[in-house]
Amino acid sequence: MKTKTPLAVAGSLLFALAAMNPVYAVDAAQAKELMKSNKCAKCHAVDKDKSGPALKKIAAKYKGNADAEATIIKNITTGPKIKNDDGSEEEHAIIKTKDEAELKNLAQWILSQ
């Protein structure tokens, strides 16, 4: 009986700590403005493919991926070589902000599509 009590306390503590983790609220207006100011809509739309994939397609690709946010931020800040749907390759444009909160917000907004 004595071993069950520490397990119960540990389990309760784990649930309490998990409940304290705040849910990130996406600022859609800020994300849209950042996309607009960086001309992301030239290649991406929310629900249809252009020369780049639709944001909904990107969100679906990364659904359930624990590294999705970090991957999106890396892609928009480092300019990796990407392959377009037509088979051509080019360097992805680099977003013009170093503000981590703005980058996180944009990535989370994309993933929420």
C-alpha positions as CSV (number, residue, x, y, z in Angstrom):
1,M,0.0,0.0,0.0
2,K,2.8,2.4,0.7
3,T,4.1,2.3,-2.9
4,K,0.7,3.4,-4.3
5,T,0.7,6.7,-2.4
6,P,3.9,8.1,-4.0
7,L,2.7,7.0,-7.5
8,A,-0.7,8.7,-6.9
9,V,1.0,11.9,-5.7
10,A,3.4,11.9,-8.7
11,G,0.6,11.3,-11.1
12,S,-1.4,14.2,-9.6
13,L,1.6,16.5,-9.8
14,L,2.1,15.6,-13.4
15,F,-1.5,16.5,-14.3
16,A,-1.2,19.7,-12.3
17,L,1.9,20.8,-14.2
18,A,0.4,19.9,-17.5
19,A,-2.6,22.1,-16.7
20,M,-0.3,25.0,-16.0
21,N,1.2,24.9,-19.5
22,P,-0.5,27.8,-21.3
23,V,-2.1,27.3,-24.7
24,Y,-0.5,29.6,-27.3
25,A,-3.0,32.0,-28.8
26,V,-2.4,32.8,-32.4
27,D,-2.7,36.4,-33.5
28,A,-4.0,35.9,-37.0
29,A,-4.0,39.6,-37.9
30,Q,-0.3,39.9,-37.0
31,A,0.5,36.7,-39.0
32,K,-1.4,38.0,-42.1
33,E,0.4,41.3,-41.9
34,L,3.8,39.6,-41.7
35,M,2.9,37.5,-44.7
36,K,1.7,40.6,-46.6
37,S,4.8,42.7,-45.8
38,N,7.0,39.8,-46.9
39,K,5.0,39.1,-50.1
40,C,4.4,35.5,-49.1
41,A,1.1,35.6,-50.9
42,K,3.0,35.8,-54.2
43,C,3.6,32.1,-53.9
44,H,1.2,30.9,-51.1
45,A,-2.5,31.2,-50.5
46,V,-4.5,29.8,-47.7
47,D,-6.6,27.2,-49.6
48,K,-5.1,27.0,-53.1
49,D,-1.8,26.1,-54.5
50,K,0.2,28.8,-56.4
51,S,3.8,28.3,-57.2
52,G,4.1,27.2,-53.6
53,P,1.8,25.0,-51.7
54,A,-1.4,26.2,-50.0
55,L,-1.1,26.9,-46.3
56,K,-3.7,24.2,-45.6
57,K,-1.5,21.7,-47.5
58,I,1.5,22.7,-45.4
59,A,-0.5,22.4,-42.2
60,A,-1.8,19.0,-43.2
61,K,1.8,17.9,-44.1
62,Y,3.0,18.7,-40.6
63,K,-0.1,17.6,-38.6
64,G,1.1,15.6,-35.6
65,N,4.7,16.5,-36.2
66,A,6.3,17.7,-33.0
67,D,9.0,19.6,-35.0
68,A,6.5,21.4,-37.3
69,E,6.9,24.8,-35.8
70,A,10.7,24.7,-35.8
71,T,10.7,23.3,-39.3
72,I,8.5,26.1,-40.6
73,I,10.6,28.8,-38.8
74,K,13.8,27.3,-40.2
75,N,12.3,27.3,-43.8
76,I,11.2,30.9,-43.6
77,T,14.4,32.2,-41.9
78,T,17.2,30.3,-43.7
79,G,16.1,30.3,-47.4
80,P,16.6,26.6,-48.2
81,K,16.4,25.3,-51.7
82,I,12.8,24.2,-52.3
83,K,11.2,22.2,-55.1
84,N,8.1,23.7,-56.7
85,D,5.1,21.6,-57.8
86,D,6.3,22.2,-61.4
87,G,9.6,20.5,-60.6
88,S,11.7,23.7,-60.7
89,E,13.9,24.6,-57.7
90,E,14.6,27.9,-56.1
91,E,15.7,29.3,-52.7
92,H,12.8,30.0,-50.4
93,A,12.5,33.7,-49.6
94,I,13.7,34.8,-46.1
95,I,11.2,36.5,-43.9
96,K,12.3,40.0,-42.8
97,T,12.0,39.7,-39.1
98,K,14.2,38.3,-36.3
99,D,11.5,38.6,-33.7
100,E,11.0,35.1,-32.4
101,A,7.5,35.8,-31.1
102,E,6.5,37.0,-34.6
103,L,8.1,33.9,-36.2
104,K,6.4,31.6,-33.8
105,N,3.1,33.3,-34.3
106,L,3.4,33.0,-38.1
107,A,4.3,29.3,-37.9
108,Q,1.5,28.6,-35.5
109,W,-1.0,30.4,-37.7
110,I,0.2,28.4,-40.8
111,L,-0.2,25.2,-38.8
112,S,-3.7,26.3,-37.7
113,Q,-5.0,26.4,-41.3
